[in-house]
Amino acid sequence: MALGEVKSASVDHIARRAKWHPLEIVFWLTTPLPFVLTPDYLQLASQIAITALFAISLDLILGYGGLVSLGHAAFFGLGAYTAGLFSKHFWGEPFSGLLLAAIVAGLFGYALSFVIATFRGLALIMITMGIGQLLLEAANSLGWLTGGADGLQGVKMSPLFNRFRFDLYGVTAYAYSLTALFLCFLVARRVTNSPFGLSLRGIRENSTRMLAIGAPNTRRVRMIFTIAAVMAGIAGALLTQTTETVSLETLGFQRSADLLVILILGGVGRLYGGVIGAVIYMIARDQFSGVNPQYWYFWIGMLLIAVVVFLPNGILGGAARLLPKTWVRA
């Protein structure tokens, strides 16, 4: 096949992937239903939206860039503490805090990407996990700033648009989180359904061959890592702003591990896998912890084993056999 034909085929492939499938539109149109159907669970719904955004950020580097990370919570926690400290000491306006958290997490991710881009496999896993633990211990030791093990106290958020308060019912929290999720999803969808996203898949599958054809592998890996860090920071800031609390748990290894479980449940390498995985995981956790508060992780483990055994490519991977591929591709 001639080079021109290859380029034309790639453009057609990207164009097909960029089109919205009707089921995608239906999915997003159903997201406001909790306001009507489950108004008592809007706080849980906002947590699901935040977790889904966090999962999408990890999927960008894992499912598309091929970078395995066990310390992705570092960016989540950094965004959470940035938004909390900004609100406590300066200004409680939500959008400015969200923007600042994205900038701080993005700058940290960009600086870290120079190290991350040179490693793969076990070394990368250990480095990311180590960085996460370093930030956790730093936040714990700087109790005068972060509150240490007691968490950051005194976070007060101003009403959204000076009108909508973040109350206990979660109405504003869910609307705010859902809007942020959708906007970030649009960005992630545009990134992955572009020549840049296509090159990331090539790097993930065979980085040596991509180098042979002149692809700037290192630069593109750094770019996607920085984008993922920004989105993770936004997710952390959303958690702080909707709950008005920040704890060390936002930086913990358990949060990073839970995120991997979510992606495995939903399907790695599909943006909707992070969303679907977050919905299933958060609802299952809520229900299982209600049945047995001490051993609810046992049932999560059983669910994970069942998915891995019967649906090795995640729930969306199994759905690919039944639904049009245009729906499960993203």
TATAVEN-V318235 format. One record per helix or strand of 3 or more residues. SS is the DSSP state (~ for helix, > for strand). FROM is the first residue (numbers start at 1). TO is the last residue. If there is no record, write none. Layout:
SS FROM TO
SS FROM TO
//
This chain:
~ 3 18
~ 22 37
~ 39 64
~ 73 89
~ 94 116
~ 121 141
~ 143 146
~ 148 150
~ 171 192
~ 195 205
~ 207 212
~ 217 243
~ 248 251
~ 253 266
~ 271 291
~ 296 310
~ 314 319
~ 325 328
//
